[in-house]
Amino acid sequence: MKSIPTHLASLLFALAAVSPAAHAVNDLPGGPGVRQLNLHTAATRIAVEQSWLHWFMLITCVVIFIVVFAVMFYSVWKHRKSRGAVPATFSESVTVEIVWTIIPFLIVIGMALPATKVLVASKDTSNADLTIKATGYQWKWGYDYLKGEGEGVSFLSTLLPSLREMSNNGAKGDIPDNYLLEVDNPLVVPVNKKIRIITTADDVIHSWGVPSFGVKQDAIPGFVRDTWFRSEKVGDFYGDCYELCGKEHAYMPIHVKVLAQQDYTAWVEGQKKAMAAKADDPSKVWTMDDIMARGEKVYASNCAACHQANGKGAGPILPLDGSAIVNDADKTKQIAVVLNGRNAMPSWKSQLSDTEIAAVITYTKNHWSNKTGQLVQPADVVAQRGK
């Protein structure tokens, strides 16, 4: 039996490496599609109108292009010198001036009227069934349900640690269709309800948007903007932060889960029960084992994305394993950094409770090679908040 030539074997190996069977990727419902050329599949009336406008404007421009260049090339060909064409002697024509002023004016009006109608409708946030504040942080989203069913519910939405870890490792092997788009706590809303989204930011400019809903609104520190959508479909829909907001910009997805009304009501009830169960008494005195277990969860959800699960940090992100501040006998130093931020480290005082901050600091002080034996209580954090 003859062996395969070396160069042919190399070619076959390369083809296998890039073949669909070796690295299959599928369309993500509510998100991007494979070889997608058109806009995302619309889930709201505004998105449907935007898609229609897209094609209307494209076709109009193509028709204008064809007509203008057809007339131009016909004129050049018909009146070329080789056929004995003699140029006209007039220097101006009132008729031509009127025609080429009126026709473009009518075209612009014909394009502006439907566009204005959609633009005005997209800015009408009145009479919303549900109002939610979306706050951009480096690099996650915070959601607060302000008005309507679910009022009082709030949570942070962060990229799944498993997807971030996959990215850190070079995205090798089987990559899921929701790569860098799935979060731990998606924004949940009911179907066929008008949802008003109020956007702001805690640090730098972010931007909240979901293509399938036809919405995109900047989130600016110190300012409040708003937009709205009414999804006509249930399911999961995805977007991203659409404003370059720092080195973790690619890891700040938006995931909206649209549920049937009864399912949404059940979700709200579950969230309120979970929030009540998590309500912490800042005066409670914790044991080391309990607060370490709590701190591990807080670290995985909020800190591991930058400092890594092994605490080694990366680039400008300083390591926690072996850190002088973490191992310092004066625990107030690390509390101050977590509360107020420092350099690339953002402030966490508005994102984490006193108990969560105490738990994650205790965890870092007693994990990896750090063996300080120090236990930070919520009361220690409370004492530092006003300083």
C-alpha positions as CSV (number, residue, x, y, z in Angstrom):
1,M,0.0,0.0,0.0
2,K,1.5,3.3,-1.1
3,S,1.9,6.1,1.5
4,I,0.5,9.6,1.1
5,P,3.1,12.2,0.0
6,T,4.2,14.5,2.8
7,H,2.9,17.7,1.0
8,L,-0.4,16.1,0.3
9,A,-0.8,14.9,3.9
10,S,-0.1,18.4,5.1
11,L,-2.7,19.8,2.7
12,L,-5.3,17.3,3.9
13,F,-4.5,18.1,7.6
14,A,-5.0,21.8,6.9
15,L,-8.3,21.3,5.1
16,A,-9.5,19.2,8.0
17,A,-8.6,21.8,10.5
18,V,-10.7,24.5,8.8
19,S,-13.6,22.2,7.7
20,P,-17.0,22.8,9.1
21,A,-17.1,19.4,10.7
22,A,-14.0,20.2,12.7
23,H,-15.2,23.6,13.9
24,A,-19.0,23.9,13.4
25,V,-20.7,27.2,14.1
26,N,-24.4,27.7,13.9
27,D,-26.8,30.7,13.8
28,L,-27.6,32.0,17.3
29,P,-31.4,32.7,17.5
30,G,-31.7,36.3,18.7
31,G,-28.1,36.9,17.9
32,P,-25.7,36.9,15.0
33,G,-25.9,34.4,12.2
34,V,-23.3,32.6,10.2
35,R,-22.2,34.6,7.1
36,Q,-24.9,37.2,8.0
37,L,-25.3,40.0,5.5
38,N,-28.6,41.4,6.5
39,L,-29.8,43.0,9.7
40,H,-30.7,40.8,12.6
41,T,-34.1,39.1,12.5
42,A,-36.6,41.7,13.9
43,A,-38.4,41.0,17.1
44,T,-40.1,44.4,17.5
45,R,-42.2,46.6,15.2
46,I,-39.5,49.3,15.3
47,A,-36.9,46.8,14.1
48,V,-39.2,45.7,11.3
49,E,-39.6,49.3,10.2
50,Q,-35.8,49.9,10.4
51,S,-35.3,46.8,8.2
52,W,-37.8,48.2,5.7
53,L,-36.1,51.6,5.7
54,H,-32.8,49.9,5.2
55,W,-33.9,48.2,2.0
56,F,-36.0,51.2,0.9
57,M,-33.0,53.5,1.1
58,L,-30.6,51.0,-0.5
59,I,-32.9,50.3,-3.4
60,T,-33.6,54.1,-3.9
61,C,-29.9,54.9,-4.0
62,V,-29.2,52.0,-6.4
63,V,-32.0,53.2,-8.7
64,I,-30.7,56.8,-8.6
65,F,-27.2,55.5,-9.3
66,I,-28.3,53.5,-12.3
67,V,-30.4,56.3,-13.7
68,V,-27.8,59.0,-13.3
69,F,-24.9,57.0,-14.7
70,A,-27.1,55.6,-17.5
71,V,-28.0,59.1,-18.7
72,M,-24.4,60.2,-18.3
73,F,-23.0,57.3,-20.3
74,Y,-25.7,57.5,-22.9
75,S,-25.0,61.2,-23.4
76,V,-21.3,60.6,-23.8
77,W,-21.9,57.8,-26.2
78,K,-24.6,59.5,-28.2
79,H,-22.9,62.8,-28.6
80,R,-19.3,61.7,-29.1
81,K,-17.1,63.7,-31.4
82,S,-16.5,60.7,-33.8
83,R,-20.2,60.8,-34.7
84,G,-19.9,64.5,-35.6
85,A,-21.8,65.8,-32.6
86,V,-21.7,69.5,-32.2
87,P,-22.0,71.0,-28.7
88,A,-24.9,73.4,-28.0
89,T,-24.1,77.0,-27.6
90,F,-26.5,77.9,-24.8
91,S,-24.9,78.7,-21.4
92,E,-27.8,78.1,-19.1
93,S,-31.3,76.6,-19.1
94,V,-33.9,77.7,-16.6
95,T,-35.9,74.5,-17.3
96,V,-33.0,72.2,-16.5
97,E,-32.2,74.2,-13.3
98,I,-35.8,73.8,-12.1
99,V,-36.0,70.1,-13.0
100,W,-32.7,69.1,-11.3
101,T,-33.8,71.1,-8.2
102,I,-37.3,69.8,-7.9
103,I,-36.6,66.1,-8.6
104,P,-33.8,65.7,-5.8
105,F,-36.0,67.7,-3.5
106,L,-38.9,65.3,-4.0
107,I,-36.6,62.3,-3.6
108,V,-35.2,63.7,-0.3
109,I,-38.8,64.3,1.0
110,G,-39.8,60.8,0.0
111,M,-36.9,59.4,1.9
112,A,-37.2,61.7,4.9
113,L,-40.9,61.2,5.7
114,P,-40.8,57.4,6.5
115,A,-37.4,57.8,8.3
116,T,-38.8,60.6,10.5
117,K,-41.8,58.6,11.3
118,V,-39.7,55.7,12.6
119,L,-37.3,58.0,14.4
120,V,-40.1,59.8,16.3
121,A,-41.7,56.5,17.2
122,S,-38.3,55.1,18.5
123,K,-38.0,58.0,20.9
124,D,-41.5,57.8,22.4
125,T,-40.9,56.3,25.8
126,S,-44.2,57.3,27.3
127,N,-46.8,54.9,28.8
128,A,-44.3,52.2,29.4
129,D,-45.5,49.0,31.2
130,L,-42.1,48.4,32.8
131,T,-39.2,50.8,33.5
132,I,-35.7,49.4,34.0
133,K,-32.5,51.3,34.6
134,A,-29.4,49.9,32.9
135,T,-26.1,51.0,34.4
136,G,-22.8,50.4,32.6
137,Y,-19.8,49.4,34.7
138,Q,-16.4,48.3,33.7
139,W,-17.2,45.7,32.6
140,K,-20.8,44.5,33.3
141,W,-24.3,45.8,33.4
142,G,-26.4,46.5,36.4
143,Y,-30.2,46.4,36.1
144,D,-32.7,48.0,38.5
145,Y,-36.5,47.5,37.9
146,L,-37.9,50.9,38.8
147,K,-41.5,50.8,37.8
148,G,-44.1,48.1,36.9
149,E,-44.2,44.4,37.7
150,G,-40.8,43.5,39.3
151,E,-40.3,46.9,40.9
152,G,-37.4,46.6,43.4
153,V,-35.6,43.8,41.6
154,S,-32.0,44.5,40.9
155,F,-28.9,42.5,39.9
156,L,-25.6,42.6,38.0
157,S,-25.2,40.9,34.6
158,T,-21.8,39.5,33.9
159,L,-20.3,37.4,31.1
160,L,-20.3,33.7,32.1
161,P,-16.9,32.9,33.7
162,S,-16.6,29.7,31.6
163,L,-16.8,31.8,28.3
164,R,-14.2,34.3,29.6
165,E,-11.9,31.4,30.6
166,M,-12.4,30.0,27.1
167,S,-11.3,33.3,25.6
168,N,-8.3,33.5,28.0
169,N,-7.2,30.1,26.7
170,G,-7.4,31.1,23.1
171,A,-10.9,29.8,22.3
172,K,-9.7,26.4,21.3
173,G,-11.8,23.3,20.7
174,D,-15.6,23.4,20.4
175,I,-16.8,27.0,20.6
176,P,-20.5,27.4,21.6
177,D,-22.8,29.5,19.5
178,N,-23.3,31.9,22.3
179,Y,-19.6,32.5,22.7
180,L,-19.0,35.8,24.6
181,L,-22.7,36.5,24.6
182,E,-24.2,34.5,27.5
183,V,-24.4,36.1,30.9
184,D,-25.0,34.8,34.5
185,N,-28.1,37.0,35.0
186,P,-29.9,38.1,31.8
187,L,-32.4,41.0,31.7
188,V,-35.8,39.4,31.9
189,V,-38.9,41.1,30.5
190,P,-42.5,40.0,29.5
191,V,-43.5,39.6,25.9
192,N,-45.8,42.3,24.2
193,K,-45.1,44.8,26.9
194,K,-43.5,48.3,26.4
195,I,-40.2,48.2,28.2
196,R,-38.5,51.6,28.9
197,I,-34.8,51.3,29.4
198,I,-33.1,54.2,31.2
199,T,-29.3,54.2,30.6
200,T,-26.5,55.7,32.6
201,A,-23.0,54.7,33.6
202,D,-20.8,54.6,36.7
203,D,-17.4,55.2,35.1
204,V,-16.9,55.7,31.4
205,I,-19.3,55.9,28.4
206,H,-21.0,52.6,27.5
207,S,-23.8,51.9,25.1
208,W,-26.8,49.6,25.6
209,G,-28.3,48.0,22.5
210,V,-30.0,44.8,21.1
211,P,-30.1,44.6,17.2
212,S,-33.2,42.4,17.1
213,F,-35.1,45.1,19.1
214,G,-33.8,48.0,17.0
215,V,-32.5,49.8,20.0
216,K,-29.1,51.4,20.9
217,Q,-28.7,54.1,23.5
218,D,-25.5,55.5,25.0
219,A,-25.0,55.2,28.8
220,I,-23.1,58.3,29.9
221,P,-21.8,59.0,33.5
222,G,-23.8,61.8,35.1
223,F,-26.5,61.7,32.4
224,V,-29.7,59.9,31.9
225,R,-30.9,58.7,28.5
226,D,-33.8,56.4,27.6
227,T,-35.1,54.1,24.9
228,W,-37.8,51.4,24.6
229,F,-38.8,48.2,22.9
230,R,-41.8,45.9,22.8
231,S,-40.7,42.4,21.9
232,E,-43.3,40.4,19.9
233,K,-41.4,37.2,20.3
234,V,-40.3,35.1,23.3
235,G,-36.8,33.9,23.5
236,D,-33.2,35.0,24.1
237,F,-31.8,38.1,22.4
238,Y,-28.3,39.3,22.4
239,G,-26.3,42.5,22.0
240,D,-23.1,44.1,23.2
241,C,-21.8,47.3,24.7
242,Y,-21.6,49.4,21.5
243,E,-19.1,52.1,22.8
244,L,-15.4,51.3,23.2
245,C,-15.1,51.4,27.0
246,G,-11.7,49.9,27.9
247,K,-9.7,46.8,27.6
248,E,-12.6,44.5,28.6
249,H,-15.0,46.0,26.1
250,A,-15.4,42.7,24.3
251,Y,-16.5,41.0,27.5
252,M,-19.6,43.2,28.2
253,P,-22.5,41.4,26.4
254,I,-26.2,42.2,26.8
255,H,-28.6,39.2,27.1
256,V,-32.3,39.8,27.2
257,K,-34.7,36.9,28.0
258,V,-38.3,37.6,26.9
259,L,-40.9,35.4,28.7
260,A,-44.6,34.8,28.4
261,Q,-46.5,36.9,31.0
262,Q,-47.2,34.0,33.4
263,D,-43.5,32.9,33.2
264,Y,-42.4,36.5,33.9
265,T,-44.6,36.8,36.9
266,A,-43.2,33.5,38.3
267,W,-39.7,34.9,37.6
268,V,-40.4,38.1,39.5
269,E,-41.7,36.1,42.5
270,G,-38.6,34.0,42.5
271,Q,-36.3,37.0,42.3
272,K,-38.0,38.7,45.2
273,K,-37.7,35.6,47.3
274,A,-34.1,35.2,46.4
275,M,-33.4,38.9,47.2
276,A,-35.1,38.5,50.6
277,A,-33.0,35.4,51.3
278,K,-29.8,37.3,50.4
279,A,-30.7,40.4,52.5
280,D,-27.7,40.6,54.8
281,D,-27.6,42.1,58.3
282,P,-24.3,44.2,58.3
283,S,-24.1,43.6,62.1
284,K,-24.0,39.9,61.7
285,V,-20.8,38.2,62.8
286,W,-19.7,35.5,60.4
287,T,-17.5,32.4,60.9
288,M,-14.5,31.9,58.7
289,D,-15.9,28.9,56.9
290,D,-19.2,30.6,56.0
291,I,-17.7,33.9,54.9
292,M,-15.1,32.1,52.8
293,A,-17.8,30.2,51.0
294,R,-19.7,33.4,50.3
295,G,-16.5,35.2,49.2
296,E,-15.7,32.5,46.7
297,K,-19.0,33.0,44.9
298,V,-18.6,36.8,45.0
299,Y,-15.1,36.5,43.6
300,A,-16.1,34.2,40.8
301,S,-19.0,36.5,39.7
302,N,-17.2,39.8,40.0
303,C,-13.4,39.6,40.3
304,A,-12.2,36.6,38.4
305,A,-12.8,38.2,35.0
306,C,-9.9,40.6,35.6
307,H,-7.8,39.0,38.4
308,Q,-8.3,35.5,37.0
309,A,-9.5,32.5,38.9
310,N,-5.9,31.8,40.1
311,G,-5.5,35.4,41.4
312,K,-2.5,36.1,39.1
313,G,-3.9,39.1,37.3
314,A,-2.9,40.0,33.8
315,G,-1.3,43.1,32.2
316,P,-2.2,46.2,34.1
317,I,-4.4,44.1,36.5
318,L,-2.3,43.5,39.6
319,P,-2.2,40.0,41.1
320,L,-4.0,39.2,44.3
321,D,-2.0,36.1,45.0
322,G,1.0,37.4,47.0
323,S,-0.2,41.0,47.0
324,A,1.3,43.2,49.7
325,I,-2.0,45.0,50.3
326,V,-3.9,41.7,50.6
327,N,-1.3,40.3,53.0
328,D,-1.0,43.5,55.0
329,A,-2.0,43.2,58.7
330,D,-4.0,46.4,58.3
331,K,-7.2,45.1,56.6
332,T,-8.5,48.7,56.2
333,K,-6.1,49.2,53.3
334,Q,-7.7,46.6,51.1
335,I,-11.2,47.6,52.2
336,A,-10.4,51.2,51.0
337,V,-9.2,49.9,47.6
338,V,-12.3,47.8,47.0
339,L,-14.6,50.6,48.2
340,N,-13.0,53.5,46.3
341,G,-11.0,51.9,43.6
342,R,-7.4,52.6,42.5
343,N,-5.8,52.9,39.1
344,A,-7.4,50.2,36.9
345,M,-9.5,48.9,39.8
346,P,-13.0,50.4,39.8
347,S,-15.0,51.3,42.9
348,W,-17.3,48.6,44.1
349,K,-19.2,50.4,46.9
350,S,-22.3,50.8,44.8
351,Q,-22.2,47.3,43.3
352,L,-21.5,45.0,46.3
353,S,-23.1,45.0,49.7
354,D,-21.0,45.4,52.9
355,T,-21.3,41.6,53.5
356,E,-20.2,40.8,49.9
357,I,-17.2,43.1,50.2
358,A,-16.2,41.7,53.5
359,A,-16.6,38.1,52.2
360,V,-14.5,38.6,49.0
361,I,-11.7,40.4,50.9
362,T,-11.6,37.6,53.5
363,Y,-11.5,35.1,50.6
364,T,-8.6,36.8,48.9
365,K,-6.7,37.1,52.2
366,N,-7.0,33.3,52.9
367,H,-6.8,31.8,49.4
368,W,-4.0,30.7,47.0
369,S,-0.7,31.4,48.8
370,N,-2.3,34.0,51.0
371,K,-2.7,32.6,54.5
372,T,-3.2,35.6,56.7
373,G,-5.9,34.1,58.9
374,Q,-7.7,37.5,58.8
375,L,-11.4,37.6,58.9
376,V,-13.1,40.8,57.7
377,Q,-16.6,41.4,59.1
378,P,-19.3,43.5,57.4
379,A,-19.1,46.0,60.3
380,D,-15.5,46.6,59.3
381,V,-16.6,47.7,55.8
382,V,-19.4,49.8,57.2
383,A,-16.9,51.7,59.3
384,Q,-14.8,52.5,56.2
385,R,-17.6,53.6,53.9
386,G,-17.7,57.2,55.1
387,K,-13.9,57.7,55.1
